[in-house]
Amino acid sequence: MPTYLILGNIFSLLSALCIAISVLKKNKNDLILWQGIDVIFCILSNIALYTYSALATNTIALIRNFLAYKNKLTKQITWILFILCIVAGLYANNRGIIGLFPIIASASYTIFMYITKNEQQMRWALVSNLILWFVHDIYVQAYPSALIDVVLSVWTSIQIFKNRK
């Protein structure tokens, strides 16, 4: 197995662990903190797996998560990051249609992070985000992330319905 694939999957596994921890968190700030750590490992995985639209969008997501965690994500900054995510992602895309999935996932999640203060809505946004990333992760062979994408999509959906009561 090529070294880049091994490294990519090690970082993918670490990313998967962080995103799994994030969905266990009860408040939005803790969720965002662990998703920020997740993004750092995603960036390293993206570098190893040569998936540059994901690298670009994850770099912007790291900035977004930091600002959201610090409660500094204003409407203007959200729109700037949204546009930057799309432009940088499209510019860096080296995976064709598959490279669009991280762009759509990150851009839409940027908007959700700003417009909602509700953990349930954040979980719905996370599920849609995970589904898009699953398709990308399978294609680039980031198998630990792909597996956790499925598990967390199902688990988070179940939690959403349990918490509706």
Beta strands, then each sheet from edge to edge (+ up, - down):
end
